[in-house]
């Protein structure tokens, strides 16, 4: 899955998905969501809509809501 692949290619795969106070998402989450978007063959906006409609997918990435692009 995209999450596991992304975690293999970052310096610290144990960083929380949305570290508090960091003002963004962990590097592995950003990579995983890009890979997921490519796999879905969707635009950024379509991917965001898709994720918001599928809370189970967001849970896999450890997110409460889809990132706003």
Protein Blocks (a to p, Z undefined) as FASTA:
>chain_A
ZZlmmmmmcfblmbcfbaghklpacfklmmmmmmmmmmnopafklmmmmmmmmmmlmmmn
opabdcdZZ
